Amino acid sequence: MSVRSRARDALDEAAQKAEQEAPSGAGRSANTSSRHGARRSFNEAAHKLSRPAPPSSARTREEESDAARRRFEALADTQRDVIAHAGRLVLVLGALGVVYGDIGTSPLYTEQAIFSSYRATAHVTPAAVYGVASLIFWALMVVVSIKYAGFIMRAHNRGDGGIMALTALLQRHKVAYGAVLVTLGIFGAALFFGDGIITPAISVLGSVQGIQVATPALAHLVVPISVAILIGLFMLQRFGSGTIGWLFGPVIVVWFTVIGVLGLSEVLKEPAVLQGLSPHWAVRFMIDHGASGYLVLGGVVLAVTGAEALYADRGHFGASPIRLGWFGLALPALMLNYLGQGVFILHHPTLSQHASTFNPFYQMAPGWSRWPLVILAAVATVIASQAAISGSFSVAKQAVQLGFLPRLKLLHTSRMEGQIYVPIVNWGLCLGVVALTLVFRSASKLGDIYGVAVTGTFILNTVLFLAVARLLWGTSKRKLAPVALLFLTVEIAFFSANIAKVEHGAWLSLAIGLVMSIVMINWRRGQVIVTRNRIAQEGSLRQFLDGLADRNPPLVRVPGVAIFLCRDNATTPLALRADVEHTHSLHEKVVIVSVDTVSIPHVDEKDRFVVEQLGHGVFKVFHVTVRTGYHDKLNIPAALQLCRKQGLLERNLDLEHASYFVSRITITPTNARGLPQWGKRLFILMARNATSPIEHFGLPGDRTVIMGSQVGL
């Protein structure tokens, strides 16, 4: 528990003991103010005495309503960072297991691809080896160490990182050029799915290819074993990784230690390779080889492909543990291994001419260690693939919560934060990964199509970071100019060098990103139109409640509690309107629930609810606004029970036997403007295949009534 949470709980306890009386009542607008503990104590007493609390004055209701508004405006405080619930070393160990799997397994195929696929490195010389080592080192320094670990880690959305967090940050603040920036963020998130297909395939193939080095006679088993591992990995996603997740950190620590020792043993044979850390060798390499040397950047980028994970997983561990893991273990181990591979290649210059058997990572290892190394590499790449798959689930969930995708079936595989499973994403990735493995059959060939989407994401992340620094932080252009020049120069160079891979198949990840971004933008635009038409059809909630007393025939009051879901407190739930018009009845207790997904990862329990009472006379209803972050689990019954526990709803409100009413909207295309016809057909198709609101909102199936209605698009 954080210091802030302990202090707040202590204040609540003190207030509960000190306050003997507190203003309360059925006719108030309740919120989670500093007097929360006093109200809770009073409501518990009222429940035991079975008598209602005295109504508060109109002035008190207005004051509490203003307090609620101010409290929820405080949710815009984006400077609140991750609160550590474990020691720093534990967090570093956890970060190593989750954050560095992708970038940590890059040595399996990076130098293999560079020295077997490019004309500039076809002839092995000391200058070429030192030049490649220099390019890799400075790519890691500029992109990972300086940009991600140094600068961009400072931009966060209440501790959360990643391109969707930056997008949500800009979307909430409604900055200048906000629509353009949000669109760029959506495209960057869509490119993540393109990477999610290639990463598991190239990682697992790169590790299993060690078999053909350890035992060449078994080379024909590389692809079948890789496919079996990948299919097994996707099949196990349903059960989550919580049971073995505690092993991830130690395994990756062993991995980095082993690859560092392997590299160091080679570096000690020729310490002169340390010259490769000097930037002048990279400059010399580029000058000596011209355009062909420039294209080598398409292979160098493989060394930094997991950099986005450092930022995307910021919300799980915080900035400091991620930086410590990077500078304390990951970076030194990676560079020792890359330098060691360079020494091995320099001592065996003809091996790179045999692309089918060339694999410096395994070949520089002693013969007795190759099979254990294959097993360790396979485990490490499974962990790396797990991180990429879980990241795709998280991005999909964020997109749903922020309104860029329809409701998707989403299962929580454990009580651990982030342990979710999205079936449609899982099996879509599985088909793509297996197809790529069967088609390309080697990590070096997959390297020929890898990098375009990654570098595109790098550029978009930089642009959004600069927008946050300029528009939200007010950083001067003079200070931002050198940062923008450094990052964008390097990343645009990587991107342009990878464009040459398009003819080899790199168009695939770009096509996936483009299609996904079109889908998400189309859904967002269609949702705005449907919501506007639905609001017009629903009508004013206050007018609806005011007219209940004058209905003919008079309404019959039905015992029990009815809960209706609606967008906000301004309009009437279609299910409520239909229920009254068709049955001429109304439940004795009516609760209307609105879900407000705010652009932050998590909403604290005490900041989650606003409750107000609407209507007059006997036709009064409770309206509950449930604030939820885009990482929070959405469960309406659990939220209402928590709201009642906090004293914001009547203690005797029978939520355990309440009936839920939701509207199932049938969308019909019209000739109205807003979306092209293909866009309308796509939106309707997605809406029809969206998961049931019962699953999405966690409603009890045996106590939920779905009422149909039509809305035009």
Secondary structure as UniProt FT lines:
FT   HELIX           3..18
FT   TURN            26..27
FT   STRAND          29..30
FT   TURN            34..35
FT   HELIX           36..49
FT   HELIX           58..73
FT   HELIX           74..76
FT   TURN            78..79
FT   HELIX           88..99
FT   HELIX           101..104
FT   HELIX           106..108
FT   HELIX           110..117
FT   HELIX           119..121
FT   HELIX           126..139
FT   HELIX           140..151
FT   HELIX           152..154
FT   TURN            158..159
FT   HELIX           163..173
FT   TURN            176..177
FT   HELIX           178..208
FT   HELIX           210..214
FT   HELIX           216..221
FT   HELIX           222..236
FT   HELIX           237..239
FT   TURN            242..244
FT   HELIX           245..247
FT   HELIX           248..267
FT   TURN            268..269
FT   HELIX           271..277
FT   HELIX           279..295
FT   HELIX           297..300
FT   HELIX           301..304
FT   TURN            305..306
FT   HELIX           307..312
FT   HELIX           314..317
FT   HELIX           319..325
FT   HELIX           326..330
FT   HELIX           331..347
FT   TURN            349..350
FT   HELIX           351..353
FT   TURN            355..357
FT   HELIX           360..363
FT   HELIX           367..369
FT   HELIX           370..401
FT   TURN            402..403
FT   STRAND          411..412
FT   TURN            417..418
FT   STRAND          420..421
FT   HELIX           423..440
FT   HELIX           443..447
FT   TURN            448..449
FT   HELIX           452..467
FT   HELIX           468..472
FT   HELIX           477..499
FT   HELIX           500..504
FT   TURN            505..506
FT   HELIX           507..538
FT   HELIX           541..546
FT   HELIX           548..550
FT   STRAND          556..565
FT   HELIX           574..583
FT   STRAND          585..597
FT   HELIX           605..607
FT   STRAND          609..616
FT   TURN            617..618
FT   STRAND          619..628
FT   TURN            630..631
FT   HELIX           636..645
FT   TURN            646..647
FT   TURN            651..652
FT   HELIX           655..657
FT   STRAND          659..668
FT   HELIX           677..688
FT   HELIX           693..696
FT   TURN            697..698
FT   HELIX           701..703
FT   STRAND          704..712
//
